[in-house]
Amino acid sequence: MNKPDRNGIVLACILVLAVGGVIFIYPYSIGSELRPWRLGLDLVGGSYLQYEIDMARIAEQDRNSVAEGLKDVIERRVNLFGVSEPQIYISKSEGRYRLVAELAGIRDVNEAIKEIGATPLLDFREVEVKETASTSSLSADDLRFTPTALTGRFVTGAQLAFNPTTGFPEVTLQFNKDGEKLFEALTEKNIGKPLAIFLDNEPISMPIVQAKIPGGKAQISGKFTIEEARTLVERLNAGALPAPITLISQQTIGATLGLSSLRNIITAGVIGTLIVALFMIGYYRLLGFFAAIALFIYIIFTLFIFKAIPITMTLSGIAGFILSIGMAVDANILIFERVKEELKRGMSRVNALKEGFSRAWPSIRDSNISTMITAFILYSFTSSFVKGFALTLFIGVLVSMFSAITITRTLLNVFIKEKQ
């Protein structure tokens, strides 16, 4: 296969992907049924709640585990309200832990505040099989759970450990003096039976009691993955350790304001993109025309990635994407200026294009990598609002490198020929 044929096939593949991308990202097409756009709180409205986590009574080594456990508990509670794509995360600054809940589209804010702020309840329950249940295939509905006196207030903590013989991860559970007696009596009574552990009235584990367990220390073993064992530890600590949360900030954003902001920023983005495309065509003529086509394909590909991952689109995230559009054009400008210099030296059009891409690439690579490093630092060490900007900027710049070198180059190789 000769080079022109290869360029034509690559261009055909790019155009097919671009058409598919348009169908996928268009909000009123079949793409929205497959995966709808995920919009942030500032675009669809809702509530922003910030809680202070009181870690005064928590040992230093347990604080991260407790914070992650609380996050998991809050996510489970928020899901009961039917919130679409809630954003729950932990913010740590100067040794202080804060839990942030972004609840897009929620209606009953006061009820959400009440439920989120409640202390997680951990308790242990005996398990019996109902007489009407089929022994061949048991489900949760076939079991009867009987509450016991053993609750989270008797648990001093849980830790992740590894079995010295098998190497499998295990969860160790430690009780205080009163809990030690209750747990010993409970395990003696239920040897060979499951003992259910509930968090917020939802079962999180149901280990089988192998023997009477004295000493106030238990091991929960099984075919855990490390991640599953760590999650169980976090949930147990969230329900056992005293880390109350206090609401310190609340903001309510109206859906009308969010949609208005979305329309404004999309309008600004479209106008800005058209101005950039017209500038490229006016200044670089035919080269600028192909750069404009590559720019629109770049926009389609980048939005496709945003939706496919998916990334929660916020105003700051859209701003980062629009900034990356300008940087995508910047790469073409570096290439075209180099091409113009080579043409002035008397090179043929094809050779000038080849030389322009080759010599401009180091500058494009270095400038984009420095921007990506900055975006990575912003994403790693800043708050959620800036994270959205940094993430879309990082992905946008990464795709722009492909756009400038592959898409623009393929278009020019197919359509720019030597003058006869």
Buried (B, 14 or more C-beta within 10 A) or exposed (E): EEEEEEBBEBBEEBEEBBEEBBEBBEEEEEBBEEEEBBBBBBBBBBBBBBBBBBBEEBEEEBBBBBBBBBBBBBBBBBEEBEBEBBBBBBBEEEEEBBBBBBBBBBEEBEEBBEBBBEBBBBBBBBBBBEEEBEEEEEEEEBBEBEEBEBBBBBBBBBBBBEEEEEEBBBBBBBBEEEBBBBBBBBBEEBEEEBBBBBBBEEBBBBBBBEEBBEEBEBEBBBEBEEEBBBBBBBBBBBBBBEBBBEBEEEEEBEEEEBBEBBEEBEEEBEEEBEEBBEBBBEEBEEBBBBBBBBBBBBBBBBBBBBBBEEBBBBBBBBBBBBBBBEBBBBBBBBBBEBBEBBBEEEBEBEBBBBBBBEBBBEBBEEBBEEBBEBBBEBBEEEEBEBBBBBBBBBBBBBBBBEBBBEBBBBBBBBEBEEEE
